[in-house]
Amino acid sequence: MGGREKRGRSQSSVLGVALLFAIVIAVSVSVVLVGTQALEQRQQATSTESVRASFQQLDASLTQVATGSQRRASVPTLDGTNAKVQGNRGHVTINVSDGSGGNCTVVDADLGRVVYEGGGSVLAYQGGGVFERTAGADGSRVVSTPEIRYQDRGGTPTLSMPLVLVDGSAAGTEFAFERAGRADRFPTASCPSPNPIPDGRNVTVTVESEFYRAWGTVFERQGDGDLEYDHDERRVTVRLGSAGGSGAGGDGPVGPLVSTSGELQLDPQSQFDSYDSDDGPYASQSPGEATVYADGDLTLKAEGTIRGDLNATGDVELRPQAEVTGTIYHGGSLTTRAGTAYGDEERVAPRIPTVADRDDEIDSRVTEISSENNNSDESSNITKLRNRGCSPSCTLPEGEYYVPGFDHSGTLYLEPEGGQIAIAAPDGLNVVPGSTIEVVGDGRVVVYSQGDTDIEQSRVGDTTDDDATQFWLYQHSDTHTRLGPQLQYVGVVHAGPDGEIRISSNPHGDIYGAVLGSVSEAEAARAIHYDRALVDAGRGGGYGGGGGDGVAYLHVTTTTVEAES
């Protein structure tokens, strides 16, 4: 009996040790497997992020090739042979009805693409933009927006489509692209419909692509037209009726600068272009087109640059080395000096977007907020703001605040937390040099100012992501606003048709968003970058008489780039 018990205990010990080894091995294998999977996922994510950055660089390089600033571009590694050039993938068709039941075909061409598949994602450059989808999924998203714009240009709704067509077939670790040709597709003599497009005609754009949903997003962001998806054919179509050469754009600001002063001087080295904060900060993308508006005469002085159109109801003068890359619309004369350049000229009577008077709204909101506000919740911070004592920092969460004597120094964090912060400033704003007013997180901040405003050598708005839709400064029309030197301002300054705005020279700091009001001069070395996200209706506004339907002017070009491996 004792011997059997001993053998049993021995066998139990052996089984226990074996079981322990089995558990250790199983756990070790699990740890290795989980760790390996996590490492592989991390490596895939890193690889995809690297390729995404390469595609954005590809977009910037091909934009330069397409615009003619360089004829050939080399693109860095796109992760081995997973990257391919496919000139026969994707198709675009643009038609304009001829008024008698038929169509004039403006474009009927393959878009082509550069595509990468790996890490569970599919990335592609196509038509002038970058798109992405998850492998095996139907949905897709916009990484970098093509230069397709629907906006008010020359006082009428205009659709501009500068398409980049990729031709050739290649695969490998590096690609080079060369500009093979450029064509103006509309207006041309071969298409009988003129610009502006007469009443009763319409424009139809159809894109067939693996990324058709993302193309639909591109069209949706323009805020007009009837959109139709054919999921079986992977096709999206947008239809726009004719505006008959009249009407205005949407409700959001349509350019970096709208001056109502009667005469506007843009001093030497002034710069105007655009970006889309939906795609990231300004520095992360290639500058796009913008439109500068002046209700009167306009002078663009030496080395000033407008990347896009210039619209002035009066005379226009370009001083030496000044450049307008798009069309100059003017109601008076055009005078040019040595070394000037511009894309085209049309002597018309352009309609300048109407800058609506917001005085009643400002007055009523200041009155409302003065009687009912959240000051008691943040009493110490409100007191600091009134006494230049917001140092080192103050924070205001979502709510409404009454701040007479808004005299700020230090750092003010505005955290709307997805909602809205409304600030009533009956005495205007004075932001001390070296101070910061930073919008943190999602949401919107609106400042209603009844007094003069002076901001210089400061940072104001969402200065991290350059989202100008988050900060709106409404100035009473009997006030003066000064945007001083060394100011980085991200947002909208809206002073109505009569509020005077002075834009001082600024070698160290730019304006991201839009400036609306009576601007007589933008001093030397001032750069204003228009945030195209502002065009979306419902983001605010500031114009009266907007809301024109359809398209009056259509401009379509195609630039073909050919791949070499």
C-alpha positions, 0 to 999 in steps of 0.5 A: 500500500505504501509503495503504491501511494509513493508511486502515485505521488511520484507520478503526480509530481511528474504530471504536475511538472509536465503540466507546468511546462505546458502552461509556461510554453502555452503562455510563452507562445501566446505572448510571442504571437500577441507581441508579433501581431502587435509589432506587425500591426505597428509596422503596417501602420508606420509603413502606411503613414510613411506612404501617405506622406510620400503620396502627399509629397507626390501631390505637391510635386505633380502640382508644380509639374501641372502648373508649369513651374517645373516640367519634370518631377522625381518622387521618392520611394513608395515602398517597393513594387507595391506602388504602381502607375496605371494610366487606364484606371478611373475615368472622367466625363464632363458635358455641357448641354447645348440647349437643344437636347444634346450635349457638348463633350468637354472631357472624356478621358481616363484619369489614371492613377498612382496606387499603393496597396499594403498594410490593409490600406489602398492609397492613390493619387488621382485627378490631382488629389490623394484618396484612401480606402481600407482594403476590402471595403467600399468606402473611401476618404479624401487625403488631399483635395483636388484643385476643384473649386466651386465659388464666386469668381468675378461676381458669378458662381464659377466651377474651375476644374484643373484636372491632372491625368496620369498616363503610362504604366510603371512599377518599382521603387521610384517614379519620375513624371514628365509633363506631356501636355496641357489643354484648355477644354472649356471654353473652347471653339469646339464647344458652342456653349459660351461663358457665361453659360446661358440659361436653360443649359447645365453642366454634368460631371461624372467620375468612375473610380474605385474611390468614387465615394471620396470623389463624391465628398470632393463635390459635396464640399463645394456645396452645390449641385445634385449628387447621384451615386451608382454603387454597382458601377462605382460612379458618382455624377454631379449636375449643376444648372445654369446661373445665367451669368448672375447671382452670388456665391454661398454664405461663407467668406469666398476669399482671403480679402474682401475690401469695400473701401473704394480703393485698395493698396496691396503693398510690396510682397503681399501674398494671397493663396488658399488651403483647406483646414479639413486637410490639415495645417497650411504648411502640410499642403500645397498652396491653392487658388484664392480670389481677392475682391475690391469694390473700387480701384486696386493696386498690386505693388512690386512682387505682390502675388495673388495665386488665383483671381483678382476682382475689382469694380474699378481700375487695376494696376500691377506694379513691377514683378507683381503676379496674378496667376488667374484671371483679372476681372475689372470694371475700369482699366488695366495698367501693367508695369515691367515684369508683371504677369497674369493669366487672363483679363476680362473687362466686365462689371464684376459683382463683389460679394456683399459684406452684410452689416452685422451691427444689430446682431452685435448690439443684441448679443452684447445686451443679452450676454451682459444680463445673463452670462457665465462670468460667475463660474470663471470670475477670477479669469474675467477679472484677469482679462479686464486687468491685463493679469491673465498670466501665466494663463486663463481658461474659459470653457463653453459658455457666454462671457461679458468682458468690458475692458478686454485688455489681455496679456499672457495666455488665454485658452478657449475650450468650447468642448464641441460647443460655442464660446460667445464673448461680448466685448463692449469696449473692443479688444486690446491684445498685448504684444507677446500674448496668446488667445488659443482655441483648444479642441473642437467648437467655435468662438465668436467675439462680438466687439462694439469697440476698437480692436488692436492686436499685434505680436500675438497668436490668436485662434487655432494656431495648431491646425490653422482651422479658421472656422473656429474663431470669428471676430465681429466688429461693429461698423463704426470701429477701427481694427488693427492687425499689427505686425508679427501677428499670427491670426487664424480666423475671420475678421468681419467688420461689415461694409464700413468698419475700418481695418488696417493690416500692418506690415508683417515679416513674421506672422501670417493671417489664416482665414479671411478679412472682410471690411473697409480695408484701404491698405495691406502693408508690405510683406503681408500674407493672407491664406484663405481657408477654403473650409469657410465656404461651407454654408452653416459655418457662419457667413457674413454676406447678404444676397447670397445663395446663387444656384448652378454655375455661370462660368466653367473653366476646365483644363487637363494636364497630362503627366507621363510616368517613367520608372 
